[in-house]
Amino acid sequence: MALELDHDCPECEEERTFYRAASTTLHLGTKVKWRCPDCDYTFVRIDGEIDTSQPA
């Protein structure tokens, strides 16, 4: 699994390299928490199906 992810950061208002902060396996799949090192904004992805960085 990747340790880095290029993603748009809403706090920094530009694309940043996020780093994997945590990972665990749930009944829904693998949950990965990503963190921006510049502002500490975090989001969670679960098997690519659930992504908290996207507005609901």
C-alpha positions in Angstrom: 0.0 0.0 0.0 1.2 3.5 -0.8 2.6 5.7 1.9 2.1 9.0 -0.1 -0.9 10.4 -2.1 -1.1 13.6 -4.2 -4.4 15.2 -3.4 -6.0 18.6 -3.3 -5.9 20.1 0.1 -8.8 22.4 1.0 -6.9 24.2 3.7 -3.8 24.9 1.6 -5.9 25.5 -1.5 -3.6 23.5 -3.8 -2.4 20.0 -4.4 -0.1 18.6 -1.7 1.5 15.2 -1.0 -0.5 13.6 1.8 1.1 10.9 4.0 -0.6 7.8 5.4 -1.1 8.5 9.1 -2.9 5.3 10.0 -4.4 2.1 8.5 -6.7 -0.6 9.9 -9.0 -3.3 8.6 -12.8 -3.0 9.2 -15.7 -5.0 8.1 -16.2 -2.4 5.3 -12.6 -2.9 4.1 -9.3 -1.2 4.7 -9.5 2.2 6.3 -6.7 4.6 5.6 -6.2 8.0 7.2 -4.3 10.6 5.1 -2.7 13.8 6.5 -1.3 17.0 4.9 2.1 17.7 6.5 1.7 21.5 5.9 -1.6 22.1 7.7 -2.5 18.8 9.4 -5.8 18.5 7.4 -6.8 14.8 7.4 -9.3 12.7 5.5 -10.2 9.0 5.5 -10.7 6.6 2.7 -12.2 3.1 3.0 -11.4 0.8 0.0 -11.9 3.7 -2.4 -15.7 3.6 -1.8 -15.9 6.0 1.1 -13.9 9.2 1.0 -14.3 12.0 3.6 -12.4 14.5 1.5 -15.4 14.8 -0.9 -18.4 16.9 0.1 -21.5 14.9 0.8 
